[in-house]
Amino acid sequence: MAIAHDFEYLKPGTLREAVRTLARYGPRARVLAGGTDLITLIGEAMAAPDAVVDIKGISGLDRIEFKNGALSIGALVTFSDLRDSPIIAKKFPVIREMTGWLASPGIRNRATMVGNLCSAVPCCDSGPILMVYDAVIQVAGPAGKRKVPLSDWFVGPRKTVLKRGEVATGVVVLLPKKKHAACFVKLRRYEGEDLAQASVTVLALAGNSYRVSFGSVAPWPVRAHKIEALLEGQQLSDSLIRKAAQLVPEEITPITDIRATKEYRMHMCCVMLNRGLKAATARLAGAGPEYGTSLI
């Protein structure tokens, strides 16, 4: 892919230097981590930055750590890193499940989870997964460091709350204290590399408590609070799932595009909610499909 647009390439060695550089260029600068999204945008003339700030030289941003019940994922951690991590496999197997259906091995080797969140596209696979865990984005900027709940992160398609000079440095995910299990269901056009037509994530916790999120069916990933309230404290049954499915149109706003019609997305979200709830509940009980098993 030819890149005809001229820009200044900068590779700061420290986070402080990166923040200063981003603040100097303002909206005319773009951060480069994996680059799978940015390079495509530049190549297709959908982005024309004056400066590209490569953060791969900043130490400490490539770590996956689990300490005191909290998982920390640095901004340079790729999806392949997540898939190969023993910590992820043991503590957050649903994240590993998601990585197996994200793009292709070549993309997973470069694309980062934090970059996926910063791209803020409605079909980002990381968003729905992390929303059910109430994840928090770590941000550094001219005013210092701050934490942004993922529920406040997205403000529109391809838009986040990042301010001038700020860079996302990582994401923190708390492990639920209750016994739990989860399921990620992704609707794709074919086996292999593809963007999601729709996705559903279910986190089932002991005591008949559920967290549910949807992807690719709203301007950004969304939590299904009405469905969660309906399910709270109730034993899962076919009749309860049917009632939950009736609330799906109140939770999502799908559109028609090249990948699917809004009617098909709406229908399949009801189907995936059914299968996701049953799979997560079965996994919580020590049964159900193995993580990584496609339910579509």
Secondary structure, 3 states (H helix, E strand, C coil): CCCCCCCEEECCCCHHHHHHHHHHHHHHEEEECCCCCHHHHHHCCCCCCCEEEECCCCCCCCCEEEECCEEEEECCCEHHHHHHCHHHHHHCHHHHHHHCCCCCHHHHCCCEHHHHHHHCCCCCCHHHHHHCCCCEEEEEECCEEEEEEHHHCEEECCEECCCCCCEEEEEEEECCCCCEEEEEEEECCCCCCCCCCEEEEEEEECCCEEEEEEECCCCCCEECHHHHHHHCCCCCCHHHHHHHHHCHHHHCCCCCCCCCCHHHHHHHHHHHHHHHHHHHHHHHCCCCCCCCCCCC
